Structures are given as structure tokens and as C-alpha cells.
């Protein structure tokens, strides 16, 4: 019970981050903001990313970090874990390569705004439904590879275990809300994709356009 309060504070801090992140990312929230500020919604994506980083760093550093080691793997087991983690990093960048990075960061939106060709109907970004590459095997491959990178560690302390479990819950719950927005954007196309491809963990399923 001595560390219960530390765990509780960590969970609360990361829950606040997750809730704020999900609310600010919600399609309906962005739509209401667009009705208020019009074309200046072009700056929203960059604001969203910066605020998310600030909230995440704050939650991480404000969380108590009791000196409790759960395990510490020695050679050669640490190399096995590192190899798996390295594969996760490679997969993460593979999945990221299928995303328009400048659009994701919010840079392209601001550029369009100053060029005068920004369309408010697009809210804060242009979207394309990506169903190829790693997205053929997982609807959220970036989340999947992030779980591998974060979860496979040669040493584990109490804080990091709680942090990882919080992130695991966030990835799953966040994906649920994210998909609601995607369904509103793409309709039947996304619903068909959703039926054919698993949420996080790649498993043998029918791939869109294939038998």
C-alpha cells in the first residue's frame, strides 16, 4: 500500500492527458471550433500537436517515480528484448512513411492558409484513407509498433510499468474515438475497411481488394 498513492497520481495525470488529447482531437469539437474561428482553423493542428506534447511531458515528469525495480534482465536476454524493440522502431517508421508528415504536424495547413487556397470545409487538414502497407494488417499500425517499443524493455520499474499500462489503455480507447471520426469522414469506405482489418494486433484476415 505504500506505493498506492504514487500509482494513483500517475494514473490520474496520464488520464488527464488522454482525456484532453481525445477531446481536442474529436471531429465534432474541431467542427464547432471551425464555426467560431473560420479559416484560422488552419492553425489548429499545430496547436493541437504542441499542446499534446506539453501535456504529455508534464504528466510524465510530474508523476511520482518510486525506486521499485520489477525486473532487470541480464545478458543475453537483454539483447533479445532490444532486438524486438529495434524491430518495433523500424515498424514505427515504416508505418509513419505512409502518413503525410507535414500535414500531420500542421505545417501544410498553415501554408495553404497563407496561399489563400484553404477550404474551411476540410476543418484542419486533408485526409486520405490509407489501406496499404502496414495499414493492410492493422488499422492503427503506429499504435501497434509503439506498444512494442514501449513494452519490450530489458529493465522495468514500477513507474514505467504503470506508465506503459496507461499508454496501452490510451492507445486502445483513443483508437475507438479516432475511428468514430474516421467513420464520419469516410462513411462506408471506412466501415468496409474496419470489417476487413483488425484494430491493433495484425492477424490473418481478408485484406480489402484481395481474396
C-alpha atoms as one frame of an Amber mdcrd trajectory, in Angstrom:
protein
   0.000   0.000   0.000   2.970   2.309   0.444   3.181   2.987  -3.302  -0.572
   3.067  -3.976  -0.691   6.865  -3.851   2.212   7.128  -6.336   0.427   4.809
  -8.755  -2.850   6.694  -8.285  -1.244  10.069  -9.048   0.440   8.673 -12.171
  -2.824   7.220 -13.472  -4.674  10.499 -12.815  -2.039  12.598 -14.593  -1.970
  10.391 -17.682  -5.763  10.166 -17.685  -5.935  13.963 -17.794  -3.535  13.949
 -20.730  -5.522  11.253 -22.545  -8.878  12.956 -21.966  -7.642  16.374 -23.115
  -5.963  14.819 -26.166  -9.091  12.883 -27.180 -11.392  15.876 -26.694  -9.205
  18.217 -28.745  -8.888  15.589 -31.499 -12.628  14.881 -31.729 -14.223  15.622
 -35.100 -17.258  17.355 -33.577 -15.055  19.556 -31.372 -12.988  20.685 -34.353
 -16.175  21.308 -36.295 -17.540  23.577 -33.549 -14.214  25.411 -33.307 -14.256
  25.921 -37.076 -17.686  27.531 -36.812 -16.167  30.035 -34.361 -12.820  30.874
 -35.994 -13.389  30.035 -39.661 -10.284  29.699 -41.826  -7.963  30.148 -38.856
  -8.692  26.508 -38.076  -5.646  26.036 -40.305  -3.524  26.708 -37.219  -5.389
  24.195 -35.081  -3.372  21.094 -35.968  -0.085  22.713 -34.981  -1.647  23.987
 -31.737  -3.023  20.500 -31.054   0.378  18.854 -31.530   2.267  21.370 -29.403
  -0.280  21.283 -26.578  -0.313  17.468 -26.645   3.474  17.347 -26.278   3.367
  19.835 -23.390   0.608  17.916 -21.577   2.399  14.592 -22.102   5.757  15.882
 -20.833   4.039  17.464 -17.846   2.258  14.216 -16.980   5.487  12.242 -17.351
   7.685  14.478 -15.227   5.097  15.283 -12.555   4.388  11.604 -11.950   5.989
  10.108  -8.803   8.832   7.713  -9.578   9.356   5.331  -6.651  12.581   3.376
  -6.700  10.980  -0.032  -7.191  12.607  -2.381  -9.700  10.318  -5.111 -11.013
  12.902  -6.885 -13.151  16.296  -6.278 -14.709  17.282  -8.723 -17.444  20.947
  -9.540 -17.911  22.941 -10.646 -20.953  21.946 -12.271 -23.309  18.253 -11.779
 -22.550  18.576  -8.003 -22.704  19.841  -8.306 -26.288  16.781 -10.367 -27.242
  14.487  -7.680 -25.835  16.496  -4.946 -27.551  16.216  -6.783 -30.891  12.433
  -6.926 -30.577  12.353  -3.258 -29.619  14.500  -2.418 -32.649  12.034  -4.207
 -34.916   9.299  -2.100 -33.342  11.221   1.098 -34.114  11.683   0.017 -37.739
   7.977  -0.808 -37.963   7.072   2.558 -36.435   8.961   4.464 -39.132   7.575
   2.119 -41.801   4.035   2.984 -40.714   4.929   6.664 -40.416   6.170   6.707
 -44.007   2.582   6.191 -45.207   1.431   9.380 -43.494   1.829  12.909 -44.841
   4.188  14.183 -42.134   3.785  17.903 -42.921   0.009  17.524 -42.898   0.188
  15.578 -39.638   2.341  18.254 -37.998   0.102  21.066 -39.241   2.669  22.776
 -41.463   0.852  22.262 -44.768  -2.384  23.682 -43.374  -0.694  26.957 -42.431
   0.994  27.106 -45.828  -2.366  26.700 -47.571  -3.830  29.403 -45.335  -1.248
  31.994 -46.389  -1.559  30.939 -50.027  -5.281  31.672 -49.850  -6.407  28.228
 -51.024  -7.540  26.844 -47.679 -11.023  25.315 -47.542 -12.831  25.566 -44.230
 -14.933  22.502 -45.087 -11.810  20.376 -44.553 -11.650  21.551 -40.929  -7.941
  21.460 -40.180  -6.445  19.017 -42.679  -6.844  16.972 -45.825  -7.323  13.280
 -45.223  -6.769  10.233 -47.371  -7.874   6.789 -46.270  -4.668   4.734 -46.213
  -5.256   0.994 -46.549  -1.929  -0.196 -47.947   1.460  -1.054 -46.446   1.197
  -1.740 -42.695  -2.383  -0.470 -42.747  -3.337  -3.696 -44.555  -2.619  -5.627
 -41.373  -3.597  -3.195 -38.586  -5.920  -0.196 -38.591  -3.518   1.509 -36.192
  -0.024   0.216 -37.015   1.687   3.223 -35.394  -0.035   2.355 -32.113   0.890
  -1.307 -32.540   4.595  -0.642 -33.116   4.611   1.964 -30.335   3.356  -0.721
 -27.948   6.248  -2.967 -28.955   8.805  -0.183 -28.495   7.398   0.882 -25.140
   6.558  -2.559 -23.776   9.731  -4.517 -24.514  12.346  -3.319 -22.027  15.301
  -5.101 -20.519  14.547  -3.446 -17.160  11.244  -2.388 -15.650  10.447  -0.265
 -12.613   7.073   0.435 -11.017   6.613   3.867 -12.564   7.369   2.691 -16.082
   5.036  -0.296 -15.733   2.165   1.986 -14.699   3.102   4.433 -17.473   3.091
   1.624 -20.058  -0.279   0.297 -18.900  -1.699   3.823 -19.103  -0.382   4.210
 -22.649  -1.731   0.771 -23.575  -5.193   1.787 -22.368  -4.880   5.126 -24.140
  -3.925   3.537 -27.466  -6.955   1.258 -27.363  -9.521   3.751 -26.046  -8.074
   6.528 -28.217  -8.389   4.335 -31.292 -12.107   3.888 -30.570 -12.726   7.650
 -30.577 -10.405   8.157 -33.533 -12.359   5.639 -35.580 -15.636   7.407 -34.838
 -14.164  10.496 -36.501 -12.903   8.421 -39.417 -16.333   6.891 -39.907 -17.806
  10.385 -40.156 -15.178  11.383 -42.721 -15.207   8.290 -44.937 -18.534   6.585
 -44.258 -18.947   3.167 -45.857 -15.369   3.070 -47.145 -14.037   3.088 -43.607
 -16.697   0.697 -42.339 -15.663  -1.823 -45.014 -12.014  -1.339 -44.089 -12.874
  -1.737 -40.413 -14.507  -5.102 -41.057 -11.528  -6.405 -43.040  -8.576  -5.269
 -40.893  -8.007  -5.793 -37.133  -7.778  -2.788 -34.814  -4.270  -3.183 -33.377
  -2.737  -6.654 -33.463  -2.105  -7.970 -37.017  -3.852 -11.266 -37.562  -4.670
 -13.203 -40.762  -7.796 -11.541 -42.132  -9.322 -10.767 -45.502  -7.493  -7.774
 -46.963  -9.504  -5.186 -48.897  -9.354  -5.853 -52.590  -7.936  -9.358 -52.109
  -9.380 -12.796 -51.734
